[in-house]
Amino acid sequence: MKNGILEQAAQLATRMGYVLIATADDNKQPHLAVARTMVMKEADRIAVNEWFCPGTMANLQVNPRVAIIVWDESSDTGYQLLGEMEHMLDIGMIDGYTPEMESKWPLPQVESQLTIRVARVIDFKRAPHSDVEEQ
């Protein structure tokens, strides 16, 4: 992976204010979610924070592989980050948590931080592009 390309993706994510995160369950059924925060943790690791929906969290329990899209529609520039979740940390909880509410509405009640080791970064845009890893 090109030195600095992950930092560029994190800076773009901060400017955009969101990223898309794709997961899949054990039957390989895909699921797409939005996260508001993505930051650098280490050279090849990022942290993504969000009140993730139950589908995303269930998928990550059985399949840690993820794809994250950071994209600026106006300039049609972006990145696809391919990697694997290494760690999941609860960083917030709704005040007044009740298990009964969880069974009525499958709404997230815990904010999570996912630490993801990024293995590949490839170009992402609406225009024709290559899926060759950024060099």
C-alpha positions in Angstrom: 0.0 0.0 0.0 1.4 3.4 -0.9 2.8 5.3 2.0 0.3 8.1 2.9 -2.7 6.8 0.9 -4.5 5.7 4.0 -4.0 9.1 5.5 -5.4 10.7 2.4 -8.5 8.5 2.7 -8.9 9.4 6.4 -8.7 13.1 5.6 -11.3 12.7 2.8 -13.6 10.9 5.3 -13.2 13.7 7.7 -14.1 16.3 5.0 -17.1 14.3 3.8 -18.4 13.5 7.3 -19.3 9.9 6.5 -18.1 6.6 5.0 -20.0 3.6 3.7 -19.1 0.2 5.2 -20.0 -3.1 3.5 -20.2 -6.4 5.5 -21.5 -9.9 4.7 -23.0 -12.6 6.7 -22.0 -16.2 6.9 -24.2 -16.9 3.8 -22.3 -14.2 1.9 -25.3 -11.9 1.8 -24.0 -8.3 1.7 -25.1 -5.4 3.9 -24.3 -1.7 3.6 -24.2 0.8 6.4 -23.1 4.4 6.9 -20.6 5.6 9.6 -19.9 9.2 10.5 -16.3 8.9 11.7 -13.2 7.2 10.3 -9.7 8.1 11.6 -6.2 6.7 11.4 -5.0 4.6 14.3 -1.7 3.1 13.1 0.1 2.7 9.8 -2.3 0.2 8.4 -5.3 0.5 10.8 -8.3 2.7 10.9 -11.0 3.2 13.5 -14.7 3.6 12.4 -17.2 4.8 14.9 -21.0 4.6 14.7 -24.2 3.4 16.2 -24.2 0.4 13.9 -27.4 -1.3 13.0 -27.9 -4.9 14.2 -27.2 -6.3 10.7 -23.7 -4.9 10.6 -22.9 -6.0 14.1 -24.2 -9.6 13.5 -22.3 -9.8 10.2 -19.0 -8.8 11.9 -19.4 -11.6 14.5 -19.3 -14.2 11.8 -17.3 -12.5 9.0 -14.8 -9.8 9.9 -14.0 -8.8 6.3 -15.2 -5.3 5.3 -15.0 -2.8 2.5 -15.2 0.9 3.2 -15.9 3.5 0.7 -14.7 7.1 1.1 -16.0 9.2 -1.9 -16.4 12.9 -2.8 -19.2 13.0 -5.3 -18.5 16.5 -6.4 -14.9 15.8 -7.5 -15.6 12.1 -8.2 -12.5 11.1 -6.2 -12.4 8.4 -3.6 -11.0 5.2 -2.2 -12.2 1.7 -1.4 -10.5 0.2 1.6 -10.5 -3.6 1.9 -9.6 -5.2 5.2 -10.6 -7.1 8.3 -12.1 -6.0 11.6 -9.6 -6.8 14.4 -11.3 -5.3 17.4 -14.8 -4.1 18.4 -15.1 -1.7 21.4 -18.3 -0.3 22.9 -17.7 3.5 23.3 -21.2 4.7 24.2 -24.6 3.5 25.3 -28.0 5.1 25.1 -29.0 6.7 28.5 -31.9 4.6 29.8 -30.9 1.3 28.1 -33.7 -1.3 28.4 -33.5 -4.8 27.0 -37.2 -4.7 26.4 -36.8 -1.8 23.9 -34.3 -3.9 22.0 -36.8 -6.7 21.4 -39.5 -4.2 20.1 -37.3 -2.2 17.8 -34.0 -3.5 16.6 -32.4 0.0 16.9 -28.8 0.3 18.0 -28.3 1.1 21.6 -24.5 0.9 21.7 -22.0 3.1 19.8 -19.1 1.0 18.7 -15.6 1.6 17.4 -14.3 -0.9 14.9 -10.5 -1.2 14.5 -9.9 -2.4 10.9 -6.6 -3.6 9.5 -6.6 -2.3 5.9 -4.9 -4.8 3.5 -5.6 -2.9 0.2 -6.7 0.5 -1.0 -8.1 0.8 -4.5 -9.4 3.7 -6.5 -13.2 4.5 -6.2 -15.1 6.8 -8.5 -18.2 7.0 -10.7 -16.0 7.3 -13.8 -14.4 4.3 -15.3 -11.5 3.2 -13.1 -9.2 0.3 -12.3 -9.4 -2.0 -9.3 -5.7 -2.1 -9.2 -4.3 -1.3 -5.7 -3.2 2.3 -5.3 0.6 2.5 -5.7 
